[in-house]
C-alpha cells in the first residue's frame, strides 16, 4: 500500500534566484488504515504509514487525493497539470501471508512515469498516471480516477469518484502469476496471466482543515479485481476479488523560507 507521499508544486525562479529560493511548506503526518495483506487477499491487516508533502508556498493545487502518487508538475495552467510521478513499492513475501508460501518474493523497488490531470469543472478532477516498474517488477501500470469534490462548509471537503487500474503482462505475472515450478511448493494451480484491466472501484474521503496547520481526513475505498487478476489461482483459491480499505489520517504543516 501507500508508504510516504512527496508532492512538489511547480517551481518558477526569477533571474538571479536559485530554484529553491522562496517560501515553502512541509506537511508531516501519518495514516492508519485497514487493508488487504496483499493484492487479492481476503485477510486484512491494520497498517500505519507516514505522510510527507513538500511544496512551494503560493502554488495552487485545487484537489489532491491519497491515491495520488508523488508528483512534480512541469506544466500547470490552473485547469491542467502534467509532469513526472513515482511510487514506492514495498516487498511482498510469505512473511506477509502464508498464502504466498512457495511464490517468488516481490523485491523492494518503485515505479516511475508521468501524470496528467484536468478540471472540466470547478468541482471535478480527472487524473491519469502511467508508471514503469523498477526492480519490483518490469511492467507498466496505469491508474485512472475521477473525483468530484465539494466544500460542505469552508473547512470541510467531501470527495468521491470511480477508479480503474490497467496493467501489462509483466506486472500481472509478478503479482498474480504462478509458475509451473512453484506449483508443488505453493499448492496453487499454475497460472500465466496476460495484461489488461486489473481492477475497477470507487473511493471517498472527508477532509477537515482544523486550522492553518492541521488537516485530518477519513477515507474509504473499494475495488473489484477483474480480468487476468481475478482469474489468478492465488485469488480464486485463497483470496477475494472484492478489496476494501478504510482509514484516517492527520498532517501538520510547517512553513519555512530558503534563500
N, C-alpha and C positions, 0 to 999 in steps of 0.2 A: 504493500500500500504506500500512500504518500509518506515521505520522510521529512525533509525540510524543503520549504518553498523559498525561492530567491527571485524577487520581481524587480527589474530595473526599469525605470522610466527613461524615455529617450533623452539624450544629453545634447545641448547645443552650446558651444563655447564661443564667447566673444573674442575678437582679436586680442592677443596678449594674455588671455586667460588659459590656465590649464583646464583640461576637460573635467577634472574633478572639482574645480573651484565652485564655491557657492553653498547654498543651504541644502541640507539633506535630512532625511528621516530614516530611522531604523526601527522596525517593529519586531519585537520578540515575544514569543508565547509558546503555547502548547495546545495540542488537540488530543482528546481522548475519545476513542470510538470502539465499537464492537464491529468486527468484520470477519469474513471467512478466513480460515488459516492459510488457504492458498486459493488461487483462481479455480473455481469449480467445487470447492469443499462444501460439505454440509455441516461441518463443525465450525464454531465461531470462537474468536479469541479477542479479549479486550486489549487494545494497544494504546500507547501514548507516544506521540511524535512531536518533535519541536517544530515551531513555525518561525521563519525568519523572512522579513521583507525589507528590502532596501530600495530607496528611490530618491530622486531629486525633488526637493520641495517646490511646490507650484505646478508640478506636472499633473495632468488630469486624466484619471482612469475612471470612466463612468461606472463601470461594474467589473467586479472580479469574483471568481468562483474558486472554491477549494480544489476544484478539478483542474484549474489552470496550472500548467507546469511552469517552472522558472523561465522567464521570457525577457528578451531585450528588444524593444521596439526600435526598428530602423526607420520606419515610416509612421507618422502619426499626424493626421489632419483633423482629429476630433471624431469624425464619423467612421474613420477607417484606420486600423493599426496593423502592422505586419513586421515580422522580424525573425530573430532566432529564438529557439526554445530548447530545453533539455529536461531530462528526467533521470533521477537516481533510481537504480534498480537494486533491490535488496536480494541477497542469495536465497535459494529455496532448496531444502534437502529433507531427508527423513526426520531430522530433528524438529522440523515444523509440524509434521504429522506422520503417524505410522502408515497412512495411506500412500506415502511417497517412497516407501521402502523398496529398494531394488531399481528405482528410476535414476537416471543421470541427474546429478545436482545442477541447479542453475547457479552460475557464479555471480558474485557481486559485480555490478557494472553500471551502465547507463544507456541513455538514448539521446541523440542529438538530431535536430531538424529545424523546421520552420513553422511559424504560426501566422494566422491572419484572422482578424475579427472585424465585423462591420455592424453598425447600428442602423437598421432600416427605419426605426422609430426611436423616440427618446426613452422608451421603456422595454426595448427588445435588443438583445445582443446575439449575433451568430458568430461562432468561433470554430475554427478547424486547426488541428495540429497534425503534422506528418513528421515522424521521427524514425531514425535508423538505429538499430541496436549496436552497442559496443560491449564486447566481452560476454555479457549475459546471454545475448542471442545475436543473430546476424540478419534478422528480419526487419520488415518495415511495418510500422503501426500508425494508423490514422484515427484520431478522435474527432468527432463532430458533435457539437452541442448547440442548443438554442436556449436562452434564458430570458424569461420575462420578469421584470422586477418593478416594484412599486414601494414608495416610502409611505407606509400607513400613517406614520407620524414623522416629524422631522428627523428623529434619531433611530427609527426602527424601519428596516427594509425587509420585505418578503420577496423571495425569488423562487422560480421553479421552471423546469423545462425538460425536454427529451434529450437523450444521449444515444450515441452509437459508436461502436469501435469496429474497425476493419483491420485485419492483419494478414501479412503474407504467409506463405507456406513455412518458411524458416522459423517464424515466430510461433506458429501453431505447433510445429514439431517439437520445439523446446518446451512448451508448457502443456501440451495435450497429447503428444505422440508417445507411443510405447514401442520400442524397438523389439524385434524378434529375440534378440539376445537378453532382453530384460524380462521376458515373459515368465520364466521359471522363478526368478528372484522376487518379482513383484506380485505375481499371481493375477496379473491383468492380461487381457487379450491384446495381441499386437495391433497397433493402430498407426497408420501413416496418413496424417491429415493433409489437406490442401489448404490454400488460402481462401479468404472470404470474410463475411461479416462474423465477428466474434460474439458481439452482444448488442442488445438494444435495451433501453430502460429510461429512467427518469430520476431527477434529483430535485430537492427542495431545501431551502435554508431560510432561517430568520436571523438577521444580524442586528445587534443593538449597539449603537455608538454611545457608550456610557458617558464619556466626556471626550475632550480633545485627545487624550492619551490612551484611553482604554476602550477596546472593542471586544464584544463577545458574540458568539453565534451558536446556533443549534442546527444540525443538518441531518438529512436522511436521504438515502439513495437505494434504488432497486434496479437491478439489471438481470436480464434473462439471457443465458448463453444460447446461441443459435448456431446453425451451420456446422462446420468442422469441429468447433469447440464442444457443442452439445453432443456430437456423435462419439466423442472420445470415450474409450473404455474406462479411463480414470473417473470421468464424470458419471457415466452410466452405472458402473459397478460400485463406486464408493462415494460419489459426490452428489451434487444437486445443481440443476440448471438455473434455479432461482437463487440469486445472490442479494443479500441485504447488508446495508451499512447504516449505522446511526451513531451520532456522537455530538460533542460540544467542543468549543474552542474559545480561547481568550488570548489577546495580544496587548502589549503595552508599547507605545511609541515614544522614541527618544528623538529629539531634534538637535542637530549639530551643524557646524559650519566648517568647511575646508577652504584653505587659501592656496 
